[in-house]
Amino acid sequence: MPAKRAPLCLLASLVVLTGCSRKSPSPANVTTHPKLGIRAQADETIHPDLTKTAPDLKKVYDYIDQNIDDHVVDFQHWIQQPSISNSGEGIPESAEMVKGMFDKLGCQTTRVYDVGITEYGSPGNPVVYAKCDEGAPKTLVIYWMYDTMPVTQPDLWIAPPFEGRIVDGKTAGIDPSFKKVLIGRGAVNSKGPQLAQLEAFMSMRKVLGKLPVNLIFVAEGDEERMDIGLRKFVKDHPELFKGADAMLRFSGQNNGGGANISGGSEGCVYVELTTSGKSWGHGPTVSDIHGSWKRSVDSPAWRHIKMLGSLISDDGNTPKINGFFDNMVPLTASETAQLKSASSRLNLKSAADNLGVARFISDDPFTMMKMSRFGTSFNLDGIWGGNMYAGGAGAILPNKITSKHNFRYIPNMKGTDIVKKLRAQLDKNGYKDVEVKLIGDVPWAKMGYDTDIARAITQTFDDFGIPYAQPSPEETILGGYWPAYLFSNQAVGERVATVEMPIAAGGAGMGGRAHAANEYYILEGAGKVYGLAGAEKSVAATIWHFANMPTKTVTPQ
């Protein structure tokens, strides 16, 4: 389990935490960090084309190179602060820590918002908001999530998940050509890519004196809880995004070094299913009982397993819910072409190894890519009840079993409609007693990329030699799940506020194993994958290009 962590007042020279104070040390007592020896340019075979780089931007790149050790220390300190939204561990402290980052950047407005009780009945985690007014013509919104997933299998980690240990690629279980990798919960999802953004902004301010764009930050603590707090925040405070020209979301490269522009989102609805002896009228009704009674008492646990089996195909890949696939809109010709282009550079074995899976459902790269980015699913995320002690014994007949499930869906499907069809199917299958609880719903959102922010990213890709698939010329959801529907100015599954803007994500750098053991982020690059310094430079380049676009994006309202 994690080693003992230092008090928050001692964390990160970068971070200023509200409520922490101490006397300024005398010069003789100043503690300096040992040099980590991180190579800003390591074993990459690609480099930014400096012939296309403005002199002031080159100075920013040089500053990043010279200070990359300190940036990695900041990264480690952020990892050392747990921020687990499902349990609440470290959430208030993390919100204040993020606010301190925005204070340090020099934002004139920084605030931690208590969003209160959400429409799903549970309290939302704090949202951190900040605004940096640079007097610039353009304003860019930066989306962050500061929460992470829990550590469910601590014995599988090669280093304590909240230590931020630096190891080599071989030790991390990835490509050994990567010489320095940071291991930690939240390393790629999403503290690493977000730290690259922050360090880029800090470096630009340090070198240039100011940022070339105004920034609005919105950092949520509920991304792993279906964005329930952010949804309420955006509904309650749409005025805080007034004047925004576009949104930049963190992103990075794939394991082959390529990248994609994204910004849209699939839909995702989350439910819990509960079978209990009390509701069923069979088995234990008050609490778990001794397992010896199974000889004469019905089991809610076995009933739950049979119930789940009635909802899915034998291979576990196709929902058996009447009407589930209704309203699905197929891929367009341009979306198909984009996926074929992206899949042509996909090495399935390398992708599987990077993810930590034996193989994908399909051995065809295009089919796998299509399933991953424009598919539907019904997943069993977890199940619990009864004797939960691994390796132990003890006869238990559980009185209640609960399982968690997420449904991924695409246009023009609706999450709430899927939940209704699930309820109807359970009733039809003879399971009217099974309780269905809606945890949250994130509707799909489309995005188009004929925008300044998208063009700024492709210009960065070109400058950095990063191969990428040309984005679809039409609106698309391609891009994975995130709360884009709260901000998109294109078609969405549900509109909750008058906040609308073009969105794009794309950059250098790479990590992997999100939600899994040994989550990592590459510090020193190799081959066609940039390290942390390259990731930071790509953010600075995108901001620079966006600021210097000859046109100003008009935000439809």
C-alpha positions as CSV (number, residue, x, y, z in Angstrom):
1,M,0.0,0.0,0.0
2,P,1.1,3.6,-0.4
3,A,4.1,4.8,1.7
4,K,3.5,7.6,4.2
5,R,3.0,10.9,2.4
6,A,4.4,14.3,3.3
7,P,2.0,16.9,4.7
8,L,0.2,18.9,2.0
9,C,2.1,22.1,3.1
10,L,5.3,20.4,1.9
11,L,4.0,19.4,-1.6
12,A,5.3,20.8,-4.8
13,S,7.1,24.1,-5.3
14,L,4.4,24.6,-8.0
15,V,1.4,24.3,-5.8
16,V,0.2,26.9,-3.3
17,L,-2.4,25.4,-1.0
18,T,-5.0,27.4,0.9
19,G,-4.6,27.1,4.6
20,C,-0.9,26.1,4.6
21,S,1.6,28.5,6.0
22,R,5.2,28.4,7.3
23,K,8.0,30.8,7.9
24,S,10.3,31.5,5.0
25,P,13.5,29.5,5.6
26,S,16.8,31.1,5.8
27,P,19.2,30.5,2.8
28,A,21.2,28.1,4.8
29,N,18.2,25.9,5.5
30,V,16.7,25.9,2.0
31,T,16.0,22.4,0.8
32,T,16.8,21.6,-2.8
33,H,15.4,18.7,-4.8
34,P,18.0,16.1,-6.0
35,K,18.4,16.2,-9.8
36,L,16.4,13.5,-11.5
37,G,18.4,13.7,-14.7
38,I,15.3,13.6,-16.9
39,R,16.2,14.1,-20.5
40,A,14.0,16.6,-22.2
41,Q,14.9,15.1,-25.6
42,A,15.6,11.5,-25.1
43,D,15.4,8.7,-27.7
44,E,12.8,10.2,-29.9
45,T,13.3,9.9,-33.7
46,I,11.1,12.9,-34.3
47,H,11.5,16.4,-33.2
48,P,9.7,19.7,-33.5
49,D,10.6,21.6,-36.8
50,L,12.3,24.6,-35.3
51,T,12.4,26.2,-38.8
52,K,8.7,26.8,-38.4
53,T,8.9,28.0,-34.8
54,A,8.6,31.6,-33.9
55,P,11.6,32.9,-31.9
56,D,9.6,33.6,-28.7
57,L,8.1,30.1,-28.9
58,K,11.6,28.7,-29.2
59,K,12.5,30.5,-25.9
60,V,9.5,28.7,-24.3
61,Y,10.8,25.4,-25.6
62,D,14.2,26.1,-24.1
63,Y,12.7,27.0,-20.8
64,I,10.8,23.7,-20.7
65,D,13.9,21.8,-21.5
66,Q,15.9,23.5,-18.7
67,N,13.2,23.0,-16.1
68,I,11.9,19.5,-16.9
69,D,13.3,18.0,-13.7
70,D,11.3,20.4,-11.6
71,H,8.2,19.7,-13.7
72,V,8.5,16.0,-13.0
73,V,8.8,16.7,-9.3
74,D,5.6,18.7,-9.6
75,F,4.0,15.7,-11.3
76,Q,5.1,13.3,-8.5
77,H,3.6,15.6,-5.9
78,W,0.3,15.7,-7.7
79,I,0.3,11.9,-7.9
80,Q,1.0,11.7,-4.1
81,Q,-2.3,13.5,-3.4
82,P,-5.1,10.9,-3.7
83,S,-8.3,12.1,-5.3
84,I,-10.7,9.2,-5.5
85,S,-14.1,10.4,-6.3
86,N,-15.9,7.1,-5.7
87,S,-14.7,6.9,-2.1
88,G,-14.2,10.6,-1.5
89,E,-10.6,10.1,-0.4
90,G,-8.6,13.3,-0.8
91,I,-11.2,15.1,-2.8
92,P,-11.5,18.3,-0.7
93,E,-7.7,18.5,-0.5
94,S,-7.3,17.9,-4.2
95,A,-9.8,20.6,-5.1
96,E,-7.7,23.1,-3.0
97,M,-4.5,21.8,-4.5
98,V,-5.9,22.5,-8.0
99,K,-7.0,25.9,-7.0
100,G,-3.5,26.5,-5.7
101,M,-2.2,25.6,-9.2
102,F,-4.4,28.2,-10.8
103,D,-3.4,30.8,-8.1
104,K,0.3,30.1,-8.9
105,L,-0.4,30.6,-12.6
106,G,-1.6,34.0,-11.8
107,C,-5.3,33.7,-12.6
108,Q,-7.2,36.7,-11.2
109,T,-10.3,34.6,-10.3
110,T,-10.0,31.2,-8.6
111,R,-12.7,29.5,-6.6
112,V,-13.7,26.1,-5.3
113,Y,-17.5,25.7,-5.9
114,D,-19.6,23.4,-3.7
115,V,-22.2,22.2,-6.2
116,G,-24.6,20.7,-3.6
117,I,-27.0,17.8,-4.2
118,T,-27.3,16.6,-7.8
119,E,-30.4,15.5,-9.6
120,Y,-29.3,11.9,-9.0
121,G,-29.8,12.3,-5.3
122,S,-26.1,12.3,-4.3
123,P,-23.9,15.3,-3.5
124,G,-21.5,16.4,-6.2
125,N,-17.8,16.9,-5.7
126,P,-16.4,20.4,-5.8
127,V,-15.8,22.1,-9.1
128,V,-12.7,24.3,-9.4
129,Y,-13.1,27.4,-11.6
130,A,-10.5,29.9,-12.6
131,K,-10.1,32.7,-15.1
132,C,-6.9,34.3,-16.3
133,D,-7.6,37.6,-18.1
134,E,-4.6,38.5,-20.3
135,G,-6.4,41.2,-22.2
136,A,-6.0,38.9,-25.3
137,P,-8.5,38.9,-28.2
138,K,-9.3,35.2,-27.8
139,T,-10.4,33.1,-24.8
140,L,-9.9,29.4,-24.4
141,V,-11.6,27.1,-22.0
142,I,-9.4,24.3,-20.5
143,Y,-11.3,21.3,-19.2
144,W,-9.8,19.2,-16.4
145,M,-10.8,16.4,-14.2
146,Y,-8.9,16.1,-10.9
147,D,-10.5,12.8,-9.7
148,T,-9.2,9.3,-10.3
149,M,-10.4,5.7,-10.0
150,P,-9.8,3.7,-6.8
151,V,-6.9,1.3,-6.4
152,T,-8.7,-2.1,-6.6
153,Q,-5.7,-4.5,-6.9
154,P,-2.9,-3.0,-4.8
155,D,-0.9,-6.3,-4.9
156,L,-0.5,-6.0,-8.7
157,W,1.3,-2.7,-8.5
158,I,5.1,-2.7,-9.0
159,A,5.3,0.6,-6.9
160,P,2.9,2.2,-4.4
161,P,0.1,3.8,-6.5
162,F,0.5,7.2,-4.7
163,E,4.3,7.4,-4.7
164,G,4.9,8.6,-8.2
165,R,7.9,6.3,-8.7
166,I,10.1,6.6,-11.8
167,V,11.0,3.3,-13.4
168,D,12.3,2.1,-16.8
169,G,10.0,0.7,-19.4
170,K,11.0,-2.9,-18.8
171,T,10.2,-2.6,-15.1
172,A,6.9,-1.0,-16.0
173,G,6.0,-3.9,-18.3
174,I,6.0,-1.8,-21.5
175,D,8.4,-1.1,-24.4
176,P,11.9,-1.2,-22.8
177,S,13.0,1.6,-25.2
178,F,11.3,4.0,-22.8
179,K,14.0,4.7,-20.2
180,K,12.0,6.7,-17.7
181,V,8.3,6.2,-16.9
182,L,6.2,7.5,-14.0
183,I,4.0,4.9,-12.3
184,G,1.0,6.1,-10.3
185,R,-2.8,6.3,-10.0
186,G,-3.9,9.2,-12.2
187,A,-0.6,9.2,-14.2
188,V,-2.4,9.2,-17.6
189,N,-6.0,9.6,-16.5
190,S,-5.5,12.4,-16.3
191,K,-2.9,14.2,-14.1
192,G,0.0,13.7,-16.6
193,P,-1.6,15.3,-19.7
194,Q,-3.1,18.1,-17.5
195,L,0.3,18.8,-15.8
196,A,1.8,19.1,-19.3
197,Q,-0.8,21.8,-20.0
198,L,-0.2,23.6,-16.8
199,E,3.6,23.6,-17.1
200,A,3.3,24.9,-20.7
201,F,1.1,27.8,-19.5
202,M,3.5,28.5,-16.6
203,S,6.5,28.4,-19.0
204,M,4.9,30.7,-21.5
205,R,4.0,33.2,-18.7
206,K,7.6,33.0,-17.3
207,V,9.2,33.6,-20.7
208,L,6.8,35.9,-22.4
209,G,5.4,37.8,-19.4
210,K,1.9,36.9,-20.3
211,L,-0.2,34.2,-22.1
212,P,-1.2,34.9,-25.7
213,V,-4.9,33.9,-24.9
214,N,-7.2,34.4,-22.0
215,L,-7.9,31.1,-20.1
216,I,-11.0,29.8,-18.3
217,F,-10.3,26.6,-16.3
218,V,-13.1,24.2,-15.2
219,A,-11.8,21.2,-13.2
220,E,-14.3,18.6,-12.0
221,G,-14.1,16.0,-9.3
222,D,-16.8,13.7,-10.6
223,E,-15.6,12.5,-14.0
224,E,-15.4,8.9,-12.6
225,R,-18.9,9.4,-11.2
226,M,-20.6,10.3,-14.5
227,D,-19.8,14.0,-14.2
228,I,-22.8,14.5,-11.9
229,G,-21.3,17.6,-10.1
230,L,-20.1,19.2,-13.3
231,R,-23.5,18.8,-14.9
232,K,-25.1,20.8,-12.1
233,F,-22.3,23.4,-12.1
234,V,-22.8,24.1,-15.8
235,K,-26.6,24.3,-15.4
236,D,-26.2,26.7,-12.4
237,H,-23.4,28.9,-13.8
238,P,-23.5,29.2,-17.6
239,E,-22.5,32.8,-17.3
240,L,-19.0,31.8,-16.2
241,F,-18.3,30.7,-19.7
242,K,-19.4,33.8,-21.5
243,G,-17.1,35.1,-24.2
244,A,-15.3,31.7,-24.6
245,D,-14.1,31.1,-28.2
246,A,-13.2,27.4,-27.9
247,M,-12.3,24.6,-25.6
248,L,-9.0,22.7,-25.5
249,R,-9.1,19.2,-23.9
250,F,-6.0,17.3,-22.8
251,S,-4.9,14.4,-25.1
252,G,-1.9,12.6,-26.4
253,Q,-0.4,10.1,-28.8
254,N,-1.2,6.4,-29.2
255,N,1.3,3.6,-28.7
256,G,2.5,3.9,-32.3
257,G,3.2,7.6,-32.1
258,G,0.2,8.7,-34.1
259,A,-2.6,11.0,-32.9
260,N,-6.1,12.0,-33.6
261,I,-8.2,15.1,-33.2
262,S,-11.1,14.5,-31.0
263,G,-13.7,16.5,-29.1
264,G,-17.0,14.6,-29.5
265,S,-18.2,11.9,-27.2
266,E,-20.1,8.7,-27.1
267,G,-23.0,8.3,-24.6
268,C,-22.7,6.4,-21.3
269,V,-25.3,5.5,-18.8
270,Y,-24.6,3.9,-15.5
271,V,-26.8,1.7,-13.4
272,E,-26.8,-0.6,-10.4
273,L,-28.9,-3.8,-10.3
274,T,-29.8,-5.3,-6.9
275,T,-31.4,-8.6,-6.0
276,S,-32.5,-9.1,-2.4
277,G,-34.3,-11.7,-0.4
278,K,-36.6,-9.1,0.9
279,S,-37.8,-7.9,-2.5
280,W,-37.8,-11.4,-4.0
281,G,-39.7,-13.0,-1.1
282,H,-37.2,-15.9,-1.0
283,G,-34.0,-16.4,0.9
284,P,-32.6,-14.3,3.7
285,T,-34.6,-11.1,4.2
286,V,-32.8,-9.2,7.0
287,S,-29.1,-10.0,6.7
288,D,-26.6,-12.6,5.4
289,I,-27.1,-16.0,7.1
290,H,-24.9,-19.1,7.6
291,G,-24.1,-20.8,4.3
292,S,-25.2,-24.2,5.6
293,W,-28.8,-23.1,5.2
294,K,-28.4,-23.2,1.4
295,R,-29.6,-26.8,1.7
296,S,-33.1,-25.6,2.6
297,V,-33.1,-21.8,1.6
298,D,-33.2,-20.1,-1.8
299,S,-30.2,-17.9,-2.8
300,P,-30.6,-14.3,-4.0
301,A,-27.0,-14.6,-5.3
302,W,-27.7,-17.4,-7.7
303,R,-30.9,-15.6,-8.8
304,H,-28.8,-12.5,-9.6
305,I,-26.3,-14.5,-11.7
306,K,-29.2,-16.1,-13.6
307,M,-30.8,-12.7,-14.1
308,L,-27.5,-11.2,-15.5
309,G,-27.2,-14.2,-17.9
310,S,-30.7,-13.5,-19.3
311,L,-29.6,-10.0,-20.4
312,I,-26.4,-10.9,-22.4
313,S,-25.4,-13.3,-25.2
314,D,-23.3,-16.3,-24.2
315,D,-20.1,-14.6,-25.3
316,G,-20.9,-11.6,-23.2
317,N,-20.7,-9.2,-26.1
318,T,-24.3,-8.5,-27.2
319,P,-27.1,-7.2,-25.0
320,K,-30.3,-9.2,-25.1
321,I,-32.5,-6.2,-24.3
322,N,-35.5,-5.7,-26.6
323,G,-35.1,-2.5,-28.6
324,F,-31.6,-1.8,-27.3
325,F,-30.3,-1.1,-30.8
326,D,-33.2,1.1,-31.9
327,N,-32.4,4.6,-33.2
328,M,-28.8,3.8,-33.9
329,V,-27.3,6.0,-36.6
330,P,-24.7,4.2,-38.8
331,L,-21.2,5.5,-39.6
332,T,-21.1,7.9,-42.5
333,A,-18.7,7.5,-45.4
334,S,-16.3,10.1,-44.1
335,E,-16.4,8.6,-40.5
336,T,-15.6,5.2,-42.0
337,A,-12.7,6.7,-44.0
338,Q,-11.3,8.3,-40.9
339,L,-11.4,5.1,-39.0
340,K,-9.8,3.2,-41.8
341,S,-7.1,5.7,-42.0
342,A,-6.4,5.5,-38.3
343,S,-6.6,1.7,-38.2
344,S,-4.0,1.4,-41.0
345,R,-1.4,2.6,-38.5
346,L,-2.7,0.4,-35.7
347,N,-0.6,-2.5,-34.5
348,L,-3.1,-4.7,-32.6
349,K,-0.5,-6.7,-30.7
350,S,1.3,-3.6,-29.5
351,A,-2.0,-2.0,-28.6
352,A,-3.1,-5.1,-26.7
353,D,0.2,-5.2,-24.8
354,N,0.0,-1.5,-24.0
355,L,-3.6,-2.0,-22.6
356,G,-2.7,-5.2,-20.8
357,V,-5.2,-7.5,-22.5
358,A,-4.6,-10.9,-24.2
359,R,-6.3,-9.8,-27.5
360,F,-9.2,-7.8,-28.8
361,I,-12.6,-9.3,-29.8
362,S,-11.7,-8.8,-33.4
363,D,-8.4,-9.4,-35.1
364,D,-9.2,-6.9,-37.8
365,P,-7.7,-3.4,-37.0
366,F,-10.6,-1.5,-38.7
367,T,-13.3,-3.6,-36.9
368,M,-11.5,-3.2,-33.6
369,M,-11.2,0.6,-34.1
370,K,-14.9,0.8,-35.1
371,M,-16.0,-1.2,-32.1
372,S,-13.8,1.0,-29.8
373,R,-14.9,4.4,-31.2
374,F,-18.4,3.9,-32.6
375,G,-19.8,0.9,-30.8
376,T,-22.2,-0.1,-28.1
377,S,-21.7,-2.2,-25.0
378,F,-23.2,-3.6,-21.8
379,N,-20.5,-4.1,-19.2
380,L,-20.3,-5.7,-15.8
381,D,-18.1,-3.3,-13.9
382,G,-18.3,-5.0,-10.5
383,I,-20.4,-7.3,-8.3
384,W,-20.5,-7.7,-4.5
385,G,-22.3,-9.3,-1.6
386,G,-21.7,-12.0,1.0
387,N,-18.2,-13.2,1.8
388,M,-15.8,-10.7,0.1
389,Y,-12.5,-11.9,1.7
390,A,-10.2,-13.3,-1.0
391,G,-8.5,-16.6,-0.1
392,G,-10.5,-17.0,3.2
393,A,-13.3,-19.3,4.1
394,G,-16.6,-18.9,5.9
395,A,-20.0,-20.1,4.8
396,I,-22.3,-17.2,3.9
397,L,-25.7,-17.1,2.2
398,P,-26.0,-13.5,1.1
399,N,-29.3,-11.7,1.5
400,K,-28.4,-9.1,-1.2
401,I,-26.3,-8.9,-4.3
402,T,-25.5,-5.7,-6.3
403,S,-23.8,-5.4,-9.6
404,K,-22.6,-2.2,-11.5
405,H,-23.1,-1.7,-15.2
406,N,-22.3,0.9,-17.9
407,F,-23.9,1.0,-21.2
408,R,-22.0,2.8,-24.1
409,Y,-24.3,4.2,-26.8
410,I,-24.2,6.3,-29.9
411,P,-26.6,8.7,-31.8
412,N,-29.5,8.8,-31.7
413,M,-29.9,6.5,-28.7
414,K,-30.8,7.9,-25.3
415,G,-29.4,6.7,-21.9
416,T,-32.7,7.1,-20.1
417,D,-34.5,5.2,-22.8
418,I,-32.0,2.3,-22.4
419,V,-32.7,2.2,-18.7
420,K,-36.5,2.0,-19.4
421,K,-35.9,-0.9,-21.9
422,L,-33.7,-2.7,-19.3
423,R,-36.5,-2.4,-16.8
424,A,-39.0,-3.8,-19.3
425,Q,-36.7,-6.7,-20.2
426,L,-36.1,-7.6,-16.5
427,D,-39.9,-7.7,-16.0
428,K,-40.4,-9.8,-19.1
429,N,-37.7,-12.2,-18.0
430,G,-39.4,-12.7,-14.6
431,Y,-37.3,-10.4,-12.5
432,K,-39.7,-7.7,-11.5
433,D,-38.2,-7.7,-8.0
434,V,-34.7,-6.7,-9.2
435,E,-34.1,-3.0,-8.3
436,V,-32.6,-0.7,-11.0
437,K,-30.9,2.4,-9.8
438,L,-29.7,5.1,-12.2
439,I,-26.3,6.4,-11.1
440,G,-25.8,8.9,-13.9
441,D,-26.1,9.5,-17.6
442,V,-23.7,11.3,-20.0
443,P,-25.4,11.8,-23.4
444,W,-23.4,11.7,-26.7
445,A,-22.2,14.9,-28.3
446,K,-21.0,15.6,-31.8
447,M,-18.2,17.9,-32.8
448,G,-17.0,19.4,-36.1
449,Y,-13.3,20.4,-36.8
450,D,-13.5,23.2,-39.3
451,T,-12.5,25.5,-36.4
452,D,-9.5,27.6,-35.3
453,I,-8.7,25.3,-32.3
454,A,-8.7,22.2,-34.5
455,R,-6.5,23.8,-37.1
456,A,-4.1,24.9,-34.3
457,I,-3.8,21.3,-33.3
458,T,-3.2,20.0,-36.8
459,Q,-0.6,22.7,-37.3
460,T,1.1,21.4,-34.1
461,F,1.0,17.9,-35.4
462,D,2.6,19.0,-38.6
463,D,5.3,21.0,-36.7
464,F,6.1,18.0,-34.5
465,G,6.0,15.3,-37.2
466,I,3.1,13.5,-35.6
467,P,1.1,11.4,-38.1
468,Y,-2.7,11.9,-37.7
469,A,-5.9,11.0,-39.4
470,Q,-7.6,13.9,-41.1
471,P,-10.8,14.6,-39.0
472,S,-14.1,14.0,-40.5
473,P,-15.4,17.1,-42.4
474,E,-18.8,16.6,-40.8
475,E,-20.0,16.4,-37.2
476,T,-19.0,13.2,-35.4
477,I,-18.9,11.7,-32.0
478,L,-15.6,9.9,-32.6
479,G,-13.4,10.5,-29.6
480,G,-14.5,8.4,-26.6
481,Y,-16.6,9.2,-23.5
482,W,-16.3,12.6,-21.6
483,P,-18.9,15.3,-20.8
484,A,-18.7,17.0,-24.2
485,Y,-22.4,17.4,-24.2
486,L,-22.2,20.2,-21.6
487,F,-20.0,22.4,-23.9
488,S,-20.5,21.3,-27.6
489,N,-21.9,23.8,-30.1
490,Q,-22.9,20.8,-32.3
491,A,-25.7,18.2,-32.0
492,V,-25.9,16.6,-28.5
493,G,-28.0,14.0,-26.9
494,E,-29.3,16.5,-24.3
495,R,-28.8,20.2,-24.0
496,V,-28.7,21.3,-20.4
497,A,-27.4,24.9,-20.6
498,T,-26.6,27.8,-23.0
499,V,-22.9,26.9,-23.0
500,E,-21.8,26.2,-26.6
501,M,-18.4,26.3,-28.2
502,P,-16.1,24.4,-30.6
503,I,-13.9,21.7,-28.9
504,A,-10.8,20.0,-29.9
505,A,-8.2,17.7,-28.2
506,G,-4.8,16.6,-29.5
507,G,-1.2,16.7,-28.5
508,A,2.1,14.9,-27.9
509,G,3.0,12.5,-25.0
510,M,1.7,9.2,-24.0
511,G,0.6,7.0,-21.1
512,G,-1.5,4.0,-20.5
513,R,-3.3,1.5,-18.3
514,A,-6.0,4.0,-17.2
515,H,-8.2,2.5,-14.4
516,A,-5.7,-0.5,-14.2
517,A,-2.7,-1.5,-12.1
518,N,0.6,0.2,-12.9
519,E,-1.0,3.2,-14.7
520,Y,1.9,5.1,-16.3
521,Y,3.0,8.2,-18.2
522,I,6.1,8.5,-20.4
523,L,8.7,10.9,-19.0
524,E,11.5,10.3,-21.6
525,G,10.3,9.7,-25.1
526,A,11.5,7.1,-27.6
527,G,10.8,6.4,-31.3
528,K,7.8,8.4,-32.5
529,V,6.5,9.0,-29.0
530,Y,7.4,12.3,-27.2
531,G,8.1,12.5,-23.5
532,L,6.8,15.0,-21.0
533,A,8.8,17.9,-22.4
534,G,7.5,17.2,-25.8
535,A,4.0,17.1,-24.5
536,E,4.4,20.4,-22.8
537,K,5.9,22.0,-26.0
538,S,2.9,20.7,-28.1
539,V,0.5,22.5,-25.7
540,A,2.5,25.7,-26.0
541,A,2.6,25.4,-29.8
542,T,-1.2,24.8,-30.0
543,I,-1.9,27.9,-27.8
544,W,0.5,29.9,-29.9
545,H,-1.1,28.8,-33.2
546,F,-4.6,29.4,-31.9
547,A,-3.7,32.9,-30.7
548,N,-2.2,33.8,-34.0
549,M,-5.0,32.4,-36.3
550,P,-6.1,35.3,-38.6
551,T,-9.8,34.6,-37.9
552,K,-11.6,34.7,-34.6
553,T,-13.9,31.8,-33.9
554,V,-17.5,32.9,-33.4
555,T,-19.3,31.0,-30.7
556,P,-23.0,30.3,-31.6
557,Q,-25.3,31.0,-28.7
